[in-house]
Structures are given as structure tokens and as C-alpha cells.
Amino acid sequence: MSENPKITVIGASNIDLIGFSNEKLIFRDSNIGTIETILGGVGRNIAENLKRLDVDVEFLSVFADDEFSKTVIDSCNSIGLSIAHSIIIPNSKTSIFMAIMNLQHDMALGLSDMDIYNNVPDTFILNNLDVIAQNEYCILETNMPIEILELVTQKLPNVKFAMEAVSSRKALKTQSILDRLYILKCNLLEAELLSNMKIEYESDYEKLVQHFLDLGVKKVFITLGRDGVVYGDASEISISRNNIVTPVNTNGAGDSFMAGLLYGEIIGMELYDMVKFAAGCAQITIQHKNAVHPNLNVQFVNDTIS
């Protein structure tokens, strides 16, 4: 890059417990496999991916005062990820995400314990308005309370907000602020719930993207799993197909995709190239057991998509 852009990320930091079954999952029974403990959290994953893409990141998160959070904080410090404006909530516990993966290493079931985010004070945003306003882009994700999402987007109308919907239930937090978003990234189920639309035919994808554009979102990216990504802005709506690869762990793929989109945005890529670069990030990520591939970098992505 010719200059050193900076992005604010406001989101969750987790400890992830990821279980891999040795055989086809049998529900309501004990399954034999392996369990990995890794660093996670949608916001943290996005922030680390951006850092590995040579983007300066100001990461605002919420930590506990336990050993798990100390591990996450140490990791952020070790890679030079700024968390100077994050907060620590005393007498709380670090959020934990647990996932059970099927034989294809895709998530069969996930469970999140995010109680620490239920009582995030308004001062978390109000005390950091100047910090957030310094950067043109701010990535949000729906592990944060709706009050925090509404507050930051209301107070800083000149910041370009990018939203990661996270999950079908949490995605509904974005309904009241869709008109304040510059970028919306979600999957098909989340998009259907947010729009109250049901997709039956491929031709419906364009209507779905247009729905969010009509509400004021400037750029929309809806991931379709193995079928690719439908995306659009005021000038075009298109579908990009995925390269199919055998995953090691799909946990974190969406977060790296979001980071890739913002990298493309800040260096001025066209929509097609943004999606291609983001898909390359995701393709790399799913080939590692961690939620963030430790060797991710711009050259690695360019080599992957070339």
C-alpha cells in the first residue's frame, strides 16, 4: 500500500472450543473425536486478519479479568494489534464459543456463552468517539448489544460502517440501523430474516440485494455457502462462484472474508475484485485448524486467486 490505512473494529473476543468428530455424528450420544482450544471472537478474528493484511487496526473489545482474557490480550499484544481503548469488566468471565464440526469439517452445531456483552456500558462508545472518528471505516458485528450498535452509528454519521451479521438470531440487531450502513455482509439465512424474503430461485438473489440497497446500504455482500456470493451496489448486482476446496475447519471463514472485503475497499478495488480477494482469504482460512490462518498475507491471497 502507498499509505498505511487504519480501520476500527468493534466486536467480541472469545475462546473457541472446536470439536472434530472421528466418524459421522450421532446426535444425543457421545461421539469420539478431538477438541481444539483456539482464540476466536468475530471482531477479534476480523481484526487479526486485517492486521495480517498489513492494515493498522484499532480493536475495541470487552475483556474479563480472568486467565482466558489474559491469553487473548497477550495474543493481541504479540501481533501488534492495538487494544488500548478496549475495556475490562471486573468479576466477569471471558465469552466462550463451542462448535461441533461434522465429517466435512463444517459446523454441525454451535453454542455461544456471551453474557459479558449483555451489560456493556454506553461509555465504551462515548469515551471513544474521537478514536473511532479518526478512521474512515469501522467494522461492527452483532455480538455487541443493539444499544451499542445504535449509539455508535448515531453519534458518528460520517464514519463508513461495515456490519458483519454473525448469525441468524443476532443479525436482527441490524434492522434499526440498516440505513446507516455502508457495507452489509451476511449469509443467505441472515439476509432472508432481515428482509422477510424467501429465496426460491436464483433470480430472487438480485431482488434480495436490491432490498438492502433500497434501505440505504451502499454495498451488499450475501454469502451463499458453496454457491458463492451475491453482491451489489447502485451500479451492479452480480454472483461470484466459489472455488471448492476440502476444509480443515470452516470456523472463521466468514470473518476472513469480511477482512478481505475491507482490505479491497480501502485500496480502491472494484466490487468483483473485492469479492475475489475476500474469497481468497476465506479459502486460505479454512485450510487451517485455527480461526485465523497464521500465514495469511496479501501475497498469499494474490497467489491463491491468481
Secondary structure, DSSP 8 states (H G I E B T S, - for coil): --S--EEEEE---EEEEEEEESSS--TTS---EEEEEEEE-HHHHHHHHHHHTT-EEEEE-EEESSHHHHHHHHHHHHTT-B-TT-EEETT---EEEEEEE-TTSSEEEEEEE-GGGGG--THHHHTTHHHHHTSSEEEEETTS-HHHHHHHHHH-TTSEEEEE--SHHHHGGGGGGGGGEEEEEEEHHHHHHHHT----STTHHHHHHHHHHHTT-SEEEEE-GGG-EEEE-SS-EEEE-------S--TTHHHHHHHHHHHHHHTT--HHHHHHHHHHHHHHHTTSSSSS-TT--HHHHHHHH-
